[in-house]
Amino acid sequence: MLVLKCAACKKKLWRYDKIGPGEVLRCHKACIDKIYGSFHDGHKIRCHCGKEVGIDKGSYVKMVAKAFTYSGTKRRN
């Protein structure tokens, strides 16, 4: 389970169940476990500080690579 945080203000965005190796470039909505602090601005997803962290693409969120950090472990499958 990973906890994604805003790179600008370090507030938690959401908890995500990442399966397999690789970068976190897409967060599938079905794997988001808990949302802490983010909101929709049209198709853009922003932190409460105003920084854009992703783009809503329907079933997943396309992440902006330098806008977030994460901690935790990825599940291997």
C-alpha positions, 0 to 999 in steps of 0.5 A: 500500500502506497501513500501519495503526497503532494510534492509542494506541501507534503499533505496526503492525497490518497492511499493506493494499492499498487500491484507490480513493479514500475512507476506510479504514472496511472492510479486506477480508481478501483485501487484507490483505498482512501482519499485524504485531500484532493479535489476535482477542478474539471478534469484536473485533480488538485491538492488543497494547496492548488497544485495540479497532481493528476488528470481524470481519464475516466477509470484512472488518474494520469499522474503528473510525475513531479507533482507527488511523492509516495511512501510504502511498499508495492505489492508483487504479483 
